[in-house]
């Protein structure tokens, strides 16, 4: 594989992480003010992890020469 193909792969993964984050937040938002607000809190933690992963992918992409 070449650096260009790896960058393309990482770009695709970053887009997927962005999409997953949006979808996860949409589900969490439905439970914020319900009896299941604990579920929203857990989904918020998952969101933070996805955002961390997205930043790491961005840094890795930048680091490729």
Secondary structure, DSSP 8 states (H G I E B T S, - for coil): --HHHHHHHHHHHHHHHHHHHHHHHHHHHHTTTSTTHHHHHHHHHHHHHHHHHHHHHHHHHHH--
